[in-house]
Structures are given as structure tokens and as C-alpha cells.
Amino acid sequence: MVSAHCGQPNYFGLESSLEATTRICIELGDSQNPILLRWANWRESRQVMYAFHSYALFTAEGVVIVDPVYPIDSSFDQLVDLFGGVPTATVLTNDMHERDAYKIRDDYGTPVWAPEAAVSEDDSELEGVPDYTFAEEDSVPGGVSGICIDGRFVGDTIIQWKPELHSRILFTGDALNGPDADPTMPSRKPHPRSTPGLYMGAGRPYLQHSDLDAMKVSLHALLKMDFDSICGAHGHPIMTGAKGALGRLLAIDWDYCVKKGQFPRVDV
């Protein structure tokens, strides 16, 4: 039996930010030829630094952005310059990740794609109206497609993308995340996901998920695919070794961690 590793106790809070900044990082490629770019808005709440991570996928059809936020300390124009133009599409991973998608649509005309279930379910928490919806394996601009999972939020969807000459990448929203701590952004209290590794969940709602077994079953389907990277919306991406880490994560006892108020975790 694989032993369970858990993160720090859950200190997440929802109070207004005390400190805030935005960090931009090229995860694949370089400044001349970017392939995958990540930007993250860091905030402090209850003396813990945490972040909202967003991604830009440089595809043959233009830049596709996933779960985007507006930069805190600069305009979105800076990102548009890095993109080489206005994004072709915004893609959401669940009904809770509209973030600044509609502001970007208003300012730049970028259409918003949301998971079909996030729109059709009665308990959807969408606040705006997306331009398009997509079901599992529907084609989305840029060669992007979705895989539905039994996550904590309505329409929880894994976004998959296969960049040319690179392994497939999974964008996992809230469901799967790397560590959300940054040594250059020290917290005054331990972050609940500060230890390096791959974690189930992001915030407190995932520790209250009523059917972890169903979530595990849905995530097992991902292991049938070839991929090497997992990019979550609330943690540093796992750019190599992610498939093996996911297999190990699914093998441990999640209930053991959740009952302790901690996020299930494995080393990468």
C-alpha cells in the first residue's frame, strides 16, 4: 500500500489582500519563441501568500489563454505585447474560473469558451455569459480540447493541449496543483501546499468534496493518455514527470489526509 503524504494544515482565508503583485514566466520556449507562458497574481490573506495562475498557449491559430486574470501591477497590454497580438480565445476549466475573462473580452474582443456543464447545470455559479461552450473532446481554437471530471465544481474540466515537438500538457484548474509557495514571496504562516509535489485540490472546498472516489475514477482515465506536464490554476506547474506523479497520487488514501484537513500530496 502506498502511504499518504499530506500538505500543511489548511490556512486558506478569503479576506482582502494585504500585498499583491504579478509574476510572468515562460514555461516552454524562450522570449523570442514562447510556447507556454504563465502569469500569476500573488496576494496575501491571513498572512499566507497564495496565487491565481493563468496560462497563454502559443498555437498555430493564435494565443489561447486559460483561466485568465488581469495583472495587478500593470495593464493587460503588457501581456498582449508578449503574446504578439490579441488572444484568439479564452478557455475556462470550471464555472468558478471566469476571473477576468469578460473584462478581457470587453477590452480586446477575445471570446470566452466555457465547459458545457458549467452552463447547463442548475447549480452553476457562472456570473457572466460565455460566447461558446464545449463538451468533452469538442474542438476548441488552438487544438485544445476538454476532458470532464467529477471535481468539486460544476463543469470541472481538464484542458489538454499538445504543442508541436513537446509532450501533451494538461491544464487542471482546481483539481490538481503543484506547490503554491514561492521563496521570493515568503508567507508569515505556512502555505497549505508549500512542500514540493503534486496535490489534489486547491482550496478549502476540495477538502469538503462529497465524492472523492468518483473524482479518483475520473482522474484515472487521464493515465491512459501520454502527457508529461500538469499546469494547475493555483500552483506552480509540474512540467516533467507529472503522469507518474498522478499515478502515485491516485494510489494513496485521500480520506486519511482530508480528515486531517490537509491536501493529499506525492513527490514528483
HUJOLIN-V815292 format. One record per residue. N is the residue number from 0. RES is the residue in one letter. PSI is psi in whole degrees, -180 to 180 (NA if undefined). NEAR is the number of other ideal C-beta (glycine too) atoms within 8 Angstrom. D_LAST is the distance of its C-alpha to the last C-alpha in Angstrom with 2 decimals. Layout:
# HUJOLIN-V815292
N_RES_PSI_NEAR_D_LAST / N_RES_PSI_NEAR_D_LAST
This chain:
# HUJOLIN-V815292
0_M_137_3_18.11 / 1_V_129_6_14.49 / 2_S_151_5_14.73 / 3_A_135_10_13.91 / 4_H_138_10_12.03 / 5_C_156_10_13.75 / 6_G_-167_11_13.97 / 7_Q_162_11_17.19 / 8_P_152_8_20.50 / 9_N_107_10_21.33 / 10_Y_10_12_23.51 / 11_F_140_11_23.68 / 12_G_168_7_27.21 / 13_L_21_4_29.16 / 14_E_163_5_31.68 / 15_S_151_4_32.70 / 16_S_144_7_30.77 / 17_L_-35_6_31.91 / 18_E_151_8_30.18 / 19_A_144_10_28.81 / 20_T_166_9_27.69 / 21_T_136_12_26.01 / 22_R_140_8_23.44 / 23_I_136_10_23.22 / 24_C_135_8_20.61 / 25_I_114_11_20.68 / 26_E_-33_11_17.24 / 27_L_141_9_18.79 / 28_G_-159_8_22.15 / 29_D_-177_6_24.29 / 30_S_-27_4_27.10 / 31_Q_-34_4_29.59 / 32_N_72_5_27.66 / 33_P_145_13_24.95 / 34_I_-44_10_22.98 / 35_L_123_15_20.65 / 36_L_140_13_21.51 / 37_R_138_14_20.09 / 38_W_148_14_22.25 / 39_A_132_11_21.70 / 40_N_116_12_24.43 / 41_W_134_14_23.68 / 42_R_158_13_25.94 / 43_E_132_12_26.65 / 44_S_130_13_27.60 / 45_R_40_8_28.51 / 46_Q_18_8_27.34 / 47_V_130_15_23.73 / 48_M_130_13_22.52 / 49_Y_167_11_20.84 / 50_A_155_12_20.69 / 51_F_113_11_21.63 / 52_H_137_15_19.68 / 53_S_160_14_21.65 / 54_Y_148_13_21.29 / 55_A_122_17_23.88 / 56_L_120_14_23.67 / 57_F_100_11_26.17 / 58_T_172_14_27.70 / 59_A_-21_5_30.94 / 60_E_5_8_32.58 / 61_G_-180_10_31.69 / 62_V_129_13_29.01 / 63_V_129_18_27.49 / 64_I_144_15_26.04 / 65_V_125_16_23.73 / 66_D_57_16_24.35 / 67_P_146_12_26.25 / 68_V_153_10_27.47 / 69_Y_136_8_30.31 / 70_P_145_13_29.48 / 71_I_-46_9_30.77 / 72_D_20_6_32.41 / 73_S_172_6_33.53 / 74_S_164_5_34.91 / 75_F_-17_10_33.17 / 76_D_-34_6_35.39 / 77_Q_-42_9_33.07 / 78_L_-41_11_30.30 / 79_V_-39_11_32.92 / 80_D_-42_7_33.87 / 81_L_-33_10_30.31 / 82_F_-22_12_30.23 / 83_G_17_5_33.53 / 84_G_177_7_35.22 / 85_V_137_8_35.08 / 86_P_145_16_32.13 / 87_T_-36_11_33.11 / 88_A_152_14_31.45 / 89_T_133_15_29.39 / 90_V_133_13_27.12 / 91_L_147_17_26.11 / 92_T_-14_16_23.33 / 93_N_179_15_25.52 / 94_D_-11_16_28.84 / 95_M_1_7_27.52 / 96_H_32_11_26.20 / 97_E_-38_13_29.54 / 98_R_-119_9_29.05 / 99_D_24_9_31.31 / 100_A_-40_13_31.59 / 101_Y_-30_9_35.32 / 102_K_-42_8_36.12 / 103_I_-39_15_34.60 / 104_R_-44_13_36.68 / 105_D_-40_6_39.76 / 106_D_-30_6_39.35 / 107_Y_-7_10_38.24 / 108_G_13_5_39.01 / 109_T_119_12_35.46 / 110_P_153_10_35.49 / 111_V_129_15_33.03 / 112_W_127_14_31.40 / 113_A_150_15_30.28 / 114_P_138_17_29.08 / 115_E_-41_11_32.29 / 116_A_-29_11_31.48 / 117_A_-21_16_31.03 / 118_V_-37_13_34.67 / 119_S_-25_7_36.30 / 120_E_144_10_35.14 / 121_D_-30_3_37.61 / 122_D_19_5_35.03 / 123_S_143_12_33.54 / 124_E_22_8_33.17 / 125_L_134_11_33.69 / 126_E_-22_4_35.98 / 127_G_-171_8_36.99 / 128_V_111_4_37.92 / 129_P_159_13_35.61 / 130_D_-35_7_37.40 / 131_Y_157_8_35.71 / 132_T_159_11_33.63 / 133_F_141_13_31.41 / 134_A_177_9_30.67 / 135_E_130_8_27.97 / 136_E_3_6_28.06 / 137_D_148_9_30.81 / 138_S_130_5_30.83 / 139_V_152_12_30.13 / 140_P_143_10_31.01 / 141_G_10_14_28.79 / 142_G_18_9_27.69 / 143_V_146_13_25.46 / 144_S_168_12_25.46 / 145_G_154_15_24.28 / 146_I_118_12_22.91 / 147_C_141_11_24.22 / 148_I_163_11_22.24 / 149_D_71_8_23.54 / 150_G_-166_12_21.97 / 151_R_-27_11_23.63 / 152_F_156_12_25.71 / 153_V_131_11_28.38 / 154_G_12_16_27.40 / 155_D_123_15_23.62 / 156_T_137_15_22.60 / 157_I_125_13_19.62 / 158_I_128_15_20.83 / 159_Q_144_14_20.06 / 160_W_134_13_21.09 / 161_K_96_9_21.27 / 162_P_152_12_22.28 / 163_E_134_5_24.46 / 164_L_13_3_22.93 / 165_H_158_8_19.32 / 166_S_159_8_16.97 / 167_R_145_11_17.36 / 168_I_137_15_15.80 / 169_L_129_14_15.62 / 170_F_113_15_16.96 / 171_T_8_14_16.29 / 172_G_-123_17_18.59 / 173_D_-21_20_18.32 / 174_A_-43_17_16.66 / 175_L_134_13_12.94 / 176_N_152_16_11.74 / 177_G_-172_15_9.39 / 178_P_147_13_10.92 / 179_D_20_14_14.62 / 180_A_150_10_15.67 / 181_D_123_10_17.10 / 182_P_-22_5_18.54 / 183_T_-5_4_21.55 / 184_M_67_9_22.19 / 185_P_139_6_22.42 / 186_S_152_12_23.11 / 187_R_-15_5_25.91 / 188_K_156_8_24.06 / 189_P_137_9_20.38 / 190_H_142_14_18.46 / 191_P_-16_13_17.29 / 192_R_57_16_13.78 / 193_S_-28_11_13.75 / 194_T_133_8_10.88 / 195_P_143_6_7.69 / 196_G_-176_12_5.23 / 197_L_131_14_6.53 / 198_Y_149_16_10.13 / 199_M_128_11_13.21 / 200_G_175_15_16.05 / 201_A_-62_14_17.22 / 202_G_-172_8_20.49 / 203_R_-39_7_22.88 / 204_P_-32_10_24.12 / 205_Y_-24_13_20.95 / 206_L_-5_11_21.59 / 207_Q_12_7_25.00 / 208_H_129_12_24.11 / 209_S_-15_3_26.80 / 210_D_74_7_25.25 / 211_L_-30_9_21.59 / 212_D_-43_6_22.39 / 213_A_-37_8_23.66 / 214_M_-44_15_20.63 / 215_K_-46_10_18.42 / 216_V_-44_9_20.93 / 217_S_-34_11_20.94 / 218_L_-27_12_17.18 / 219_H_-31_8_17.36 / 220_A_-27_8_19.57 / 221_L_-27_12_16.84 / 222_L_-12_9_15.47 / 223_K_-11_4_18.87 / 224_M_159_8_18.13 / 225_D_119_6_16.71 / 226_F_159_13_14.18 / 227_D_-10_11_11.27 / 228_S_141_13_11.06 / 229_I_125_15_11.19 / 230_C_105_15_13.54 / 231_G_167_16_14.60 / 232_A_-4_16_17.92 / 233_H_38_12_17.04 / 234_G_160_14_13.87 / 235_H_140_8_12.45 / 236_P_152_12_11.26 / 237_I_102_13_7.97 / 238_M_-22_8_10.07 / 239_T_147_6_8.40 / 240_G_15_8_6.38 / 241_A_-35_15_6.94 / 242_K_-47_12_9.37 / 243_G_-40_8_7.76 / 244_A_-40_15_5.36 / 245_L_-41_14_8.85 / 246_G_-42_9_10.64 / 247_R_-37_11_9.13 / 248_L_-40_14_9.77 / 249_L_-15_10_13.20 / 250_A_-13_6_13.95 / 251_I_168_14_14.08 / 252_D_102_8_17.25 / 253_W_-38_11_17.13 / 254_D_-36_7_20.74 / 255_Y_-45_10_20.11 / 256_C_-46_16_18.07 / 257_V_-38_12_20.32 / 258_K_-24_6_23.40 / 259_K_2_8_22.27 / 260_G_30_7_21.86 / 261_Q_157_13_18.10 / 262_F_128_14_15.23 / 263_P_137_16_13.10 / 264_R_148_15_9.45 / 265_V_156_11_6.49 / 266_D_155_8_3.79 / 267_V_NA_11_0.00
